[in-house]
Amino acid sequence: MDIQFRTTPALEDAKKIREIIESSGFFHDHEIVVAVELLIERLEEGENGHYQFIFAEIDGVTAGYACYGFISCTKSSYDLYWLATHNDFRGKGIGKKILNEMYKHIKSLGGTAVYAETSEREQYLPTRKFYESCGYLKEAVLKDFYDIGDSKAVFVINV
């Protein structure tokens, strides 16, 4: 499996992002809208905009992507806003490879830490286990953050 990485987004990536996120079955419609909005904002702001992207392509098909950005008012911390692999490609190590590409870019910019957030709901147990398998440590849990009974877990990794 030959993976090609691309960091320059295009307008047609909006449809690809929507398809990738919908394939997971995890997200509400309003969350999918936000994922696409981040791409549109990046296209409007250009290279120096806040949101950065990495797309993983296999045989011309976008299999997954990450969206991340520098955390304002910090010296070297980054947020991982989205990491998603199309359901057809899950379990093949693509997410970890996307993360490694992202870390290379973040390090080249002087970044030292990446923060990832996810729900504490049972549905997101595989997501939390994935972050832990990639070396992330759970630093905090914010009770009832998303909704009553839906807390937010905050993970961090030093890169």
N, CA and C atoms as a LAMMPS dump frame, in Angstrom:
ITEM: TIMESTEP
0
ITEM: NUMBER OF ATOMS
477
ITEM: BOX BOUNDS ff ff ff
-5.0000000000000000e+02 5.0000000000000000e+02
-5.0000000000000000e+02 5.0000000000000000e+02
-5.0000000000000000e+02 5.0000000000000000e+02
ITEM: ATOMS id mol type element x y z
1 1 1 N 0.847 -1.175 0
2 1 2 C 0 0 0
3 1 3 C 0.893 1.238 0
4 2 1 N 0.852 1.967 -1.083
5 2 2 C 1.674 3.163 -1.243
6 2 3 C 0.843 4.395 -0.888
7 3 1 N 1.217 5.084 0.189
8 3 2 C 0.492 6.274 0.637
9 3 3 C 1.259 7.511 0.198
10 4 1 N 0.551 8.414 -0.425
11 4 2 C 1.09 9.718 -0.783
12 4 3 C 0.448 10.752 0.137
13 5 1 N 1.255 11.696 0.619
14 5 2 C 0.733 12.746 1.486
15 5 3 C 0.706 14.066 0.745
16 6 1 N -0.336 14.82 1.013
17 6 2 C -0.523 16.116 0.373
18 6 3 C -0.913 17.109 1.453
19 7 1 N -0.317 18.306 1.415
20 7 2 C -0.607 19.323 2.423
21 7 3 C -1.339 20.536 1.859
22 8 1 N -1.485 20.593 0.567
23 8 2 C -2.189 21.717 -0.037
24 8 3 C -3.635 21.316 -0.306
25 9 1 N -4.573 21.918 0.42
26 9 2 C -5.979 21.565 0.203
27 9 3 C -6.546 22.233 -1.042
28 10 1 N -7.627 21.663 -1.543
29 10 2 C -8.337 22.197 -2.696
30 10 3 C -9.831 22.164 -2.39
31 11 1 N -10.602 22.921 -3.142
32 11 2 C -12.039 23.003 -2.91
33 11 3 C -12.705 21.631 -2.985
34 12 1 N -12.241 20.769 -3.891
35 12 2 C -12.845 19.432 -4.006
36 12 3 C -12.613 18.57 -2.758
37 13 1 N -11.71 18.989 -1.873
38 13 2 C -11.493 18.259 -0.626
39 13 3 C -12.68 18.39 0.323
40 14 1 N -13.522 19.387 0.132
41 14 2 C -14.707 19.53 0.985
42 14 3 C -15.583 18.282 0.873
43 15 1 N -15.81 17.817 -0.33
44 15 2 C -16.612 16.607 -0.538
45 15 3 C -15.906 15.382 0.051
46 16 1 N -14.597 15.308 -0.105
47 16 2 C -13.829 14.175 0.422
48 16 3 C -13.877 14.143 1.946
49 17 1 N -13.726 15.296 2.57
50 17 2 C -13.791 15.374 4.03
51 17 3 C -15.159 14.92 4.512
52 18 1 N -16.19 15.418 3.872
53 18 2 C -17.564 15.024 4.239
54 18 3 C -17.725 13.509 4.149
55 19 1 N -17.263 12.91 3.061
56 19 2 C -17.391 11.458 2.868
57 19 3 C -16.607 10.683 3.929
58 20 1 N -15.396 11.132 4.225
59 20 2 C -14.563 10.456 5.226
60 20 3 C -15.248 10.49 6.586
61 21 1 N -15.713 11.656 6.994
62 21 2 C -16.307 11.803 8.32
63 21 3 C -17.653 11.072 8.402
64 22 1 N -18.463 11.173 7.358
65 22 2 C -19.745 10.455 7.365
66 22 3 C -19.539 8.946 7.445
67 23 1 N -18.479 8.441 6.806
68 23 2 C -18.252 6.987 6.785
69 23 3 C -18.013 6.413 8.176
70 24 1 N -17.553 7.241 9.109
71 24 2 C -17.263 6.747 10.462
72 24 3 C -18.539 6.441 11.233
73 25 1 N -19.608 7.164 10.936
74 25 2 C -20.849 6.995 11.673
75 25 3 C -20.814 7.583 13.077
76 26 1 N -19.751 8.296 13.441
77 26 2 C -19.599 8.826 14.8
78 26 3 C -20.18 10.223 14.978
79 27 1 N -20.241 10.99 13.92
80 27 2 C -20.454 12.421 14.076
81 27 3 C -21.851 12.877 13.676
82 28 1 N -22.309 13.925 14.354
83 28 2 C -23.58 14.571 14.035
84 28 3 C -23.399 15.435 12.786
85 29 1 N -24.498 15.758 12.14
86 29 2 C -24.446 16.592 10.937
87 29 3 C -23.758 17.927 11.205
88 30 1 N -24.04 18.553 12.356
89 30 2 C -23.44 19.859 12.641
90 30 3 C -21.921 19.756 12.814
91 31 1 N -21.424 18.608 13.259
92 31 2 C -19.98 18.418 13.384
93 31 3 C -19.338 18.274 11.999
94 32 1 N -20.017 17.615 11.1
95 32 2 C -19.513 17.457 9.737
96 32 3 C -19.422 18.817 9.058
97 33 1 N -20.416 19.651 9.31
98 33 2 C -20.395 21.01 8.753
99 33 3 C -19.158 21.758 9.241
100 34 1 N -18.826 21.628 10.52
101 34 2 C -17.649 22.303 11.081
102 34 3 C -16.375 21.804 10.403
103 35 1 N -16.255 20.505 10.2
104 35 2 C -15.054 19.954 9.556
105 35 3 C -14.855 20.566 8.173
106 36 1 N -15.93 20.699 7.426
107 36 2 C -15.839 21.286 6.085
108 36 3 C -15.558 22.785 6.182
109 37 1 N -16.153 23.462 7.141
110 37 2 C -15.91 24.9 7.314
111 37 3 C -14.435 25.206 7.565
112 38 1 N -13.735 24.326 8.309
113 38 2 C -12.317 24.557 8.571
114 38 3 C -11.516 24.527 7.277
115 39 1 N -11.89 23.625 6.373
116 39 2 C -11.233 23.575 5.067
117 39 3 C -11.5 24.866 4.286
118 40 1 N -12.74 25.311 4.271
119 40 2 C -13.099 26.527 3.535
120 40 3 C -12.327 27.721 4.102
121 41 1 N -12.239 27.8 5.422
122 41 2 C -11.479 28.892 6.043
123 41 3 C -10.013 28.834 5.622
124 42 1 N -9.449 27.651 5.58
125 42 2 C -8.043 27.489 5.159
126 42 3 C -7.866 27.945 3.72
127 43 1 N -8.806 27.593 2.859
128 43 2 C -8.715 28.005 1.454
129 43 3 C -8.817 29.527 1.325
130 44 1 N -9.658 30.145 2.14
131 44 2 C -9.818 31.6 2.097
132 44 3 C -8.592 32.319 2.648
133 45 1 N -7.985 31.771 3.708
134 45 2 C -6.846 32.43 4.359
135 45 3 C -5.516 32.104 3.689
136 46 1 N -5.454 30.995 2.983
137 46 2 C -4.218 30.607 2.321
138 46 3 C -3.247 29.905 3.244
139 47 1 N -2.026 29.75 2.747
140 47 2 C -0.972 29 3.445
141 47 3 C -0.711 29.45 4.864
142 48 1 N -0.837 30.743 5.107
143 48 2 C -0.52 31.281 6.43
144 48 3 C -1.72 31.316 7.361
145 49 1 N -2.817 30.694 6.953
146 49 2 C -4.001 30.627 7.8
147 49 3 C -3.769 29.723 8.993
148 50 1 N -4.718 29.723 9.895
149 50 2 C -4.585 28.955 11.14
150 50 3 C -4.626 27.449 10.908
151 51 1 N -5.532 26.989 10.085
152 51 2 C -5.747 25.556 9.933
153 51 3 C -4.82 24.969 8.883
154 52 1 N -4.167 23.874 9.266
155 52 2 C -3.265 23.148 8.382
156 52 3 C -3.862 21.766 8.115
157 53 1 N -3.569 21.204 6.953
158 53 2 C -4.135 19.91 6.576
159 53 3 C -3.063 18.981 6.041
160 54 1 N -3.279 17.696 6.284
161 54 2 C -2.505 16.632 5.643
162 54 3 C -3.517 15.616 5.141
163 55 1 N -3.429 15.299 3.863
164 55 2 C -4.297 14.296 3.257
165 55 3 C -3.461 13.076 2.892
166 56 1 N -4.003 11.889 3.179
167 56 2 C -3.357 10.631 2.8
168 56 3 C -4.115 10.064 1.608
169 57 1 N -3.381 9.81 0.529
170 57 2 C -4.008 9.293 -0.688
171 57 3 C -3.406 7.953 -1.057
172 58 1 N -4.279 7.036 -1.433
173 58 2 C -3.885 5.7 -1.874
174 58 3 C -4.503 5.474 -3.238
175 59 1 N -3.656 5.267 -4.231
176 59 2 C -4.128 5.061 -5.609
177 59 3 C -5.111 6.146 -6.039
178 60 1 N -4.805 7.396 -5.68
179 60 2 C -5.63 8.525 -6.091
180 60 3 C -6.883 8.746 -5.266
181 61 1 N -7.104 7.919 -4.246
182 61 2 C -8.277 8.056 -3.388
183 61 3 C -7.841 8.651 -2.05
184 62 1 N -8.549 9.667 -1.592
185 62 2 C -8.238 10.255 -0.292
186 62 3 C -8.769 9.326 0.788
187 63 1 N -7.84 8.696 1.505
188 63 2 C -8.192 7.683 2.502
189 63 3 C -8.374 8.272 3.893
190 64 1 N -7.745 9.411 4.156
191 64 2 C -7.85 10.022 5.47
192 64 3 C -7.204 11.386 5.474
193 65 1 N -7.384 12.083 6.591
194 65 2 C -6.791 13.42 6.687
195 65 3 C -6.682 13.844 8.139
196 66 1 N -5.867 14.874 8.346
197 66 2 C -5.769 15.54 9.644
198 66 3 C -5.879 17.04 9.419
199 67 1 N -6.505 17.703 10.376
200 67 2 C -6.552 19.163 10.418
201 67 3 C -5.996 19.554 11.778
202 68 1 N -5.05 20.482 11.786
203 68 2 C -4.382 20.878 13.022
204 68 3 C -3.967 22.331 12.932
205 69 1 N -3.579 22.906 14.061
206 69 2 C -3.143 24.294 14.047
207 69 3 C -2.469 24.695 15.343
208 70 1 N -1.673 25.728 15.246
209 70 2 C -0.965 26.301 16.386
210 70 3 C -1.974 26.852 17.385
211 71 1 N -1.717 26.647 18.671
212 71 2 C -2.593 27.172 19.717
213 71 3 C -2.116 28.572 20.083
214 72 1 N -2.944 29.558 19.792
215 72 2 C -2.601 30.947 20.096
216 72 3 C -2.258 31.115 21.566
217 73 1 N -1.352 32.019 21.852
218 73 2 C -0.903 32.368 23.205
219 73 3 C -0.062 31.267 23.847
220 74 1 N 0.415 30.305 23.051
221 74 2 C 1.383 29.327 23.545
222 74 3 C 2.66 29.529 22.747
223 75 1 N 3.749 28.964 23.221
224 75 2 C 5.016 29.086 22.492
225 75 3 C 5.188 27.99 21.461
226 76 1 N 4.643 26.785 21.733
227 76 2 C 4.953 25.693 20.809
228 76 3 C 3.933 24.55 20.84
229 77 1 N 2.692 24.852 21.202
230 77 2 C 1.669 23.815 21.286
231 77 3 C 0.713 23.891 20.103
232 78 1 N 0.239 22.704 19.693
233 78 2 C -0.673 22.571 18.557
234 78 3 C -1.896 21.77 18.958
235 79 1 N -3.022 22.102 18.349
236 79 2 C -4.243 21.326 18.496
237 79 3 C -4.411 20.421 17.294
238 80 1 N -4.834 19.198 17.541
239 80 2 C -5.271 18.293 16.481
240 80 3 C -6.795 18.409 16.468
241 81 1 N -7.331 19.054 15.429
242 81 2 C -8.764 19.3 15.371
243 81 3 C -9.519 18.097 14.813
244 82 1 N -8.973 17.496 13.768
245 82 2 C -9.614 16.345 13.137
246 82 3 C -8.551 15.361 12.69
247 83 1 N -8.801 14.114 12.947
248 83 2 C -8.03 13.015 12.37
249 83 3 C -9.064 11.964 12.01
250 84 1 N -9.184 11.667 10.734
251 84 2 C -10.204 10.719 10.305
252 84 3 C -9.698 9.915 9.123
253 85 1 N -10.047 8.644 9.145
254 85 2 C -9.747 7.733 8.044
255 85 3 C -11.07 7.192 7.533
256 86 1 N -11.23 7.16 6.23
257 86 2 C -12.456 6.605 5.654
258 86 3 C -12.621 5.179 6.151
259 87 1 N -13.84 4.805 6.466
260 87 2 C -14.119 3.486 7.026
261 87 3 C -13.574 2.356 6.141
262 88 1 N -13.536 2.555 4.836
263 88 2 C -13.016 1.531 3.918
264 88 3 C -11.519 1.278 4.13
265 89 1 N -10.816 2.212 4.78
266 89 2 C -9.366 2.109 4.949
267 89 3 C -8.946 1.959 6.417
268 90 1 N -9.903 1.872 7.32
269 90 2 C -9.573 1.787 8.751
270 90 3 C -8.853 0.485 9.067
271 91 1 N -8.007 0.551 10.097
272 91 2 C -7.292 -0.631 10.564
273 91 3 C -6.051 -0.961 9.757
274 92 1 N -5.618 -0.053 8.889
275 92 2 C -4.444 -0.289 8.037
276 92 3 C -3.244 0.575 8.44
277 93 1 N -3.35 1.273 9.567
278 93 2 C -2.237 2.095 10.039
279 93 3 C -2.151 3.473 9.4
280 94 1 N -3.165 3.847 8.644
281 94 2 C -3.125 5.135 7.941
282 94 3 C -3.177 6.302 8.924
283 95 1 N -4.005 6.198 9.951
284 95 2 C -4.097 7.278 10.942
285 95 3 C -2.76 7.559 11.597
286 96 1 N -2.04 6.517 11.977
287 96 2 C -0.717 6.692 12.593
288 96 3 C 0.264 7.328 11.611
289 97 1 N 0.173 6.943 10.354
290 97 2 C 1.073 7.53 9.351
291 97 3 C 0.755 9.007 9.129
292 98 1 N -0.52 9.351 9.145
293 98 2 C -0.897 10.759 9.027
294 98 3 C -0.344 11.537 10.22
295 99 1 N -0.498 10.977 11.422
296 99 2 C 0.04 11.648 12.608
297 99 3 C 1.54 11.87 12.483
298 100 1 N 2.275 10.86 12.042
299 100 2 C 3.73 11.004 11.909
300 100 3 C 4.1 12.095 10.923
301 101 1 N 3.359 12.216 9.827
302 101 2 C 3.606 13.313 8.872
303 101 3 C 3.316 14.657 9.529
304 102 1 N 2.246 14.701 10.294
305 102 2 C 1.878 15.935 10.987
306 102 3 C 2.964 16.325 11.986
307 103 1 N 3.469 15.345 12.746
308 103 2 C 4.529 15.641 13.724
309 103 3 C 5.763 16.222 13.04
310 104 1 N 6.137 15.676 11.898
311 104 2 C 7.297 16.205 11.157
312 104 3 C 7.093 17.681 10.846
313 105 1 N 5.905 18.019 10.374
314 105 2 C 5.63 19.411 10.023
315 105 3 C 5.634 20.294 11.265
316 106 1 N 5 19.831 12.324
317 106 2 C 4.936 20.612 13.554
318 106 3 C 6.345 20.836 14.124
319 107 1 N 7.169 19.795 14.132
320 107 2 C 8.555 19.939 14.613
321 107 3 C 9.319 20.957 13.77
322 108 1 N 9.103 20.939 12.462
323 108 2 C 9.814 21.871 11.583
324 108 3 C 9.444 23.315 11.88
325 109 1 N 8.294 23.528 12.508
326 109 2 C 7.838 24.864 12.882
327 109 3 C 8.186 25.208 14.33
328 110 1 N 8.913 24.302 15.008
329 110 2 C 9.297 24.543 16.394
330 110 3 C 8.283 24.048 17.403
331 111 1 N 7.291 23.289 16.943
332 111 2 C 6.275 22.762 17.845
333 111 3 C 6.819 21.666 18.735
334 112 1 N 6.276 21.564 19.937
335 112 2 C 6.753 20.569 20.893
336 112 3 C 5.661 19.674 21.455
337 113 1 N 4.395 20.057 21.314
338 113 2 C 3.31 19.253 21.888
339 113 3 C 2.066 19.35 21.012
340 114 1 N 1.305 18.248 21.006
341 114 2 C 0.042 18.207 20.265
342 114 3 C -1.046 17.755 21.235
343 115 1 N -2.138 18.493 21.233
344 115 2 C -3.29 18.18 22.07
345 115 3 C -4.43 17.668 21.2
346 116 1 N -5.067 16.598 21.662
347 116 2 C -6.208 16.015 20.965
348 116 3 C -7.339 15.85 21.965
349 117 1 N -8.543 16.125 21.53
350 117 2 C -9.708 16.021 22.399
351 117 3 C -10.713 15.063 21.778
352 118 1 N -11.422 14.349 22.644
353 118 2 C -12.488 13.467 22.169
354 118 3 C -13.48 13.24 23.297
355 119 1 N -14.593 12.685 22.928
356 119 2 C -15.653 12.4 23.884
357 119 3 C -15.29 11.207 24.762
358 120 1 N -15.831 11.208 25.956
359 120 2 C -15.678 10.083 26.879
360 120 3 C -16.807 9.059 26.71
361 121 1 N -17.735 9.311 25.78
362 121 2 C -18.807 8.341 25.559
363 121 3 C -18.216 7.011 25.114
364 122 1 N -18.916 5.94 25.413
365 122 2 C -18.469 4.58 25.085
366 122 3 C -18.162 4.434 23.595
367 123 1 N -18.939 5.087 22.766
368 123 2 C -18.747 5.027 21.315
369 123 3 C -17.333 5.437 20.917
370 124 1 N -16.707 6.321 21.707
371 124 2 C -15.389 6.85 21.377
372 124 3 C -14.253 6.104 22.068
373 125 1 N -14.544 4.979 22.697
374 125 2 C -13.498 4.171 23.319
375 125 3 C -12.408 3.791 22.309
376 126 1 N -12.752 3.363 21.084
377 126 2 C -11.691 3.056 20.116
378 126 3 C -10.812 4.272 19.805
379 127 1 N -11.412 5.458 19.785
380 127 2 C -10.641 6.681 19.523
381 127 3 C -9.658 6.926 20.662
382 128 1 N -10.131 6.801 21.887
383 128 2 C -9.251 7.022 23.039
384 128 3 C -8.132 5.984 23.069
385 129 1 N -8.454 4.745 22.787
386 129 2 C -7.433 3.691 22.748
387 129 3 C -6.429 3.949 21.62
388 130 1 N -6.915 4.472 20.502
389 130 2 C -6.014 4.803 19.393
390 130 3 C -5.003 5.857 19.836
391 131 1 N -5.48 6.933 20.451
392 131 2 C -4.552 7.976 20.904
393 131 3 C -3.524 7.398 21.874
394 132 1 N -3.984 6.591 22.81
395 132 2 C -3.053 5.991 23.765
396 132 3 C -2.046 5.075 23.074
397 133 1 N -2.483 4.325 22.065
398 133 2 C -1.558 3.439 21.337
399 133 3 C -0.526 4.229 20.534
400 134 1 N -0.841 5.498 20.275
401 134 2 C 0.097 6.367 19.548
402 134 3 C 1.002 7.148 20.494
403 135 1 N 0.886 6.905 21.795
404 135 2 C 1.763 7.563 22.761
405 135 3 C 1.168 8.763 23.461
406 136 1 N -0.087 9.079 23.196
407 136 2 C -0.733 10.199 23.88
408 136 3 C -1.051 9.815 25.317
409 137 1 N -0.995 10.794 26.207
410 137 2 C -1.383 10.624 27.602
411 137 3 C -2.648 11.42 27.861
412 138 1 N -3.583 10.827 28.585
413 138 2 C -4.793 11.563 28.952
414 138 3 C -4.427 12.523 30.073
415 139 1 N -4.56 13.812 29.814
416 139 2 C -4.183 14.852 30.775
417 139 3 C -5.361 15.38 31.568
418 140 1 N -6.565 15.316 30.988
419 140 2 C -7.714 15.898 31.688
420 140 3 C -9.012 15.301 31.181
421 141 1 N -10.004 15.35 32.039
422 141 2 C -11.38 15.026 31.662
423 141 3 C -12.25 16.171 32.166
424 142 1 N -12.989 16.77 31.263
425 142 2 C -13.899 17.859 31.612
426 142 3 C -15.31 17.295 31.626
427 143 1 N -15.855 17.162 32.819
428 143 2 C -17.158 16.516 32.999
429 143 3 C -18.271 17.279 32.282
430 144 1 N -19.155 16.514 31.659
431 144 2 C -20.364 17.05 31.023
432 144 3 C -20.059 18.195 30.056
433 145 1 N -18.919 18.132 29.382
434 145 2 C -18.496 19.221 28.501
435 145 3 C -19.39 19.341 27.264
436 146 1 N -19.583 18.255 26.545
437 146 2 C -20.371 18.293 25.308
438 146 3 C -21.862 18.287 25.595
439 147 1 N -22.236 17.57 26.657
440 147 2 C -23.625 17.437 27.054
441 147 3 C -23.619 16.759 28.433
442 148 1 N -24.739 16.728 29.083
443 148 2 C -24.821 16.001 30.35
444 148 3 C -24.511 14.53 30.047
445 149 1 N -23.532 13.985 30.746
446 149 2 C -23.13 12.604 30.513
447 149 3 C -22.164 12.414 29.362
448 150 1 N -21.703 13.508 28.771
449 150 2 C -20.758 13.432 27.642
450 150 3 C -19.568 14.337 27.953
451 151 1 N -18.587 13.757 28.619
452 151 2 C -17.398 14.505 29.034
453 151 3 C -16.363 14.549 27.918
454 152 1 N -15.442 15.482 28.038
455 152 2 C -14.353 15.636 27.07
456 152 3 C -13.053 15.148 27.692
457 153 1 N -12.329 14.279 26.945
458 153 2 C -10.999 13.83 27.356
459 153 3 C -9.979 14.61 26.538
460 154 1 N -8.956 15.104 27.215
461 154 2 C -7.887 15.847 26.557
462 154 3 C -6.607 15.013 26.644
463 155 1 N -6.026 14.727 25.491
464 155 2 C -4.805 13.936 25.38
465 155 3 C -3.673 14.839 24.897
466 156 1 N -2.429 14.491 25.255
467 156 2 C -1.278 15.252 24.797
468 156 3 C -0.126 14.291 24.465
469 157 1 N 0.657 14.702 23.482
470 157 2 C 1.886 13.993 23.15
471 157 3 C 2.958 15.029 22.897
472 158 1 N 4.168 14.75 23.357
473 158 2 C 5.318 15.598 23.027
474 158 3 C 5.931 15.068 21.747
475 159 1 N 6.215 15.975 20.824
476 159 2 C 6.743 15.556 19.52
477 159 3 C 8.199 15.929 19.362
